[in-house]
């Protein structure tokens, strides 16, 4: 029912959340291809063999400079994604995820769960706070196709300021924005920073520390970070 239940036996805890976090390779596949056609050109690029299975190669080429491209290798028999490349504006591979070997089961293995024991665990619903956070902060300028997909309020911990986490996405690429009050104990990193496929941009907006980070070009995280402002 579009819910993910996670059991932590050591903590006697059960968390329930919306199914937004999937396994790495599966999470890459987009859901709304018709919408994405506005921002990416999709091309068939022949066949290849991955993990001893015949795959169809599909390329997603960005139509502007605000997002990276992708190449998918899909199992022709099951449709399962077996390999994915993230491609930058210079046609260089920034990241590659793939299966070297895989076995597809006809049905999921059954594991016994002691329901009586589970009933004694503490249950926590991890609810999306998008509406609440969007009433406090908003982006005044976003790259074409990007919109708010998720936001969460993170309570203060260890004397640190409260933090808001907002995610903007075009349905394929996504940018996380962290909004936190000025912390006198920390020396802020301002401006651009990069690590491999991930770019980030940090700035102060109205005495609030903003960091935008994502697997997108630097210009995209800079635009979003500098456009964040109080909603009221």
N, C-alpha and C positions, 0 to 999 in steps of 0.2 A: 504493500500500500504506500509506496514511495517513502518509506521510513527505514532508517538504519538503526538497529538495536545493537549496542556494543556491551559486552559483559566483561567486567573486571573482577574475577574471582578473588584476587588478593585483597582488593579494596571493598569487596561485597557491594559493588556498585553496578547499576545498569543505566546507560545513557541512551536517549532516544532523540534522533535528529532527522531532518529532511535528508534525502539521498542526494546531496550535492557533492560529497566526496567519494569518488570511485577509485578503482585501482588505476595506477598510472597510465598504462597504455589505453585502457578503455575510456578514460576521462578525456582523452585528446579528441576523440571522434565528435564532430558537431552534431547537433540534433535538428536544426532548422536550415536545411540546405537552400531553400528558396530565398530566405532572407540573406544568407551569406553570398549568394550570387551577385548582390549589389556591391560587395566589397572585395570579392575574390573571383578570379576566373578559374574554372575547373576544367582540367584536361585529362584525358586518358593517355597514359604513357607506356603502353605495352604490358608485358608480363615478366615475372621473375619467380625464382624459387627461394622461399624463405622457410627455415625450419622443416625442410623436406616437404613443403606444400606449395602448390602453384598459386601465385598471387596476381591480382590485378593492381597495377600501379596507377594511382590518381594524384595529380598535382593540383595544389591550390595556390594560385599566384595572386598576390595582393594587387589591387587596382590603384593604391596610393602609397605614400611613404609612411603611413602611421602604423603599419603592422607587418609582421614577417610572413613568409610563405611556408607551406607544408607539402611534404610528399608522403603519401600513405601506400602501404602494401597490404591489400586485403585478401584473405584466403578466399579463393573463388568458390569453394564448396560451402563454407560456413558463413562467409562474410566477416569473419573475425579479423581485427587489425593485428598484424604480426610484426609490422615495422613502421616507424615514423621518423622522418627527418624534419628538423626545424631549419629553415633557410633564411639567411639575412638578405639585405638589399644588394649585396655583392655576389649573390648566388653561392655563398659559402654555407656549409653545414655547421650550424652552431650546436646542435644536439641530435643524437641518434638513439632511439629506443627500439629494441627488437627482441624477439624470442629466438634463441638458438635451437631450442627443442621444445615441443609442446605436445601434450596428449589431450584430446577432447573427449570427455566422458559423456556417455549417453544420458546420465542423470547425476545429480549432485549426491555425494555421499551423505548418509544419514548419521547424525551424531546424537546420542542420548543426552538430553538436558534435564536435570532434576528440577521440575517445575516447583516442587514444594520448597526446595532450597532457594530457588530464584525468587520466590515470593517474599523471602526475608531480606532481600537486598534492597538498598536504597535506590529509588528510581529518580532520574533527573531528566527533564525535557530541555534540550538545547534549542531554544526557539530563536528564530530569525527576528532581529530587531530593526529591519529595514525601514519601516515606517517611522519609528521613533527617531532614529539617527538622521534620516533624510529631512526631518523637521528642524534639525539643529545645524547640519552642514550640507552643502550642495556644491556641485561643480558648475561654474558659470560658462565654461567652454569645454567641450569634449570633441575628440576626433569623430568624424562621420561614422555612424553606426554603433558607437559605444553608448551604453546606458547603465544605470545602477542595477546590478543583479543581486547584490547581497550586502548587508551591513550588520555589524555586531558591536555592541557596547562591551568593553572589557573593563571590569571593575579595578580600582586601584589595588596594587599589591606592593608590599615592602616599601611603603612610603613614597611610591612613585605615583605620578599623576594618572588620572583616568584616561583611557584610550578608546577612540572609535576606530573601527576597521571597516572600510567600505571597499567593495569590489565593483569595478566597471568593466563591462565586457561587450564585445561585438558578436558573441555567440561562439567565437573560436579563441581569439586572443583575450587576455584579461589583465587588468592592472589593479593591484591592491594599494589602497591609500590608508596610511596610519596617521591619525590625528591625535596629538597629545599635548598637554600643557607644558610650559617651560619647566625643565627639571634642572635645578641649580647644581645637582650632583653629577650631571652628565655634561661632557663637552660635545656639543652637537656637530655633526658632519653636514656641511651645507654644500649645495650644488650637485654636480653629477658624479656618480660612481658606477662602476661596472664590475661584474664578476662572471666571466664566461658568457652565457646566453642571457643573463639577467642584467637589466639596466635599472638604475634608481636615480631619483632626483629629490633633494630635500631643501626646504626653505621655511622661513618663518612667515606666517600670515596672521596678522593681528595678535602678535605675541604667542601664537600657537605653532608648534613644530609639526610640519607636514612632510611626510615621506611617501612618494609614489614609486612603486616597484613592480616590474613585470617583465615577461619575455617579449618585449616590444622594443622598437627603436627608441633612442634617447629622446628624440623630439616629442614622442608621445607621452612619456612619463613627465617630462618637463611641462608640457602643456597642461596636463591634468593637475600636477602639483600646484602650479602657479594660479590655477583657476579656482581652487578651493576657497570657499568663503562661508561665513555664517549665513544660515538660511533666513534669519530674521533681521 
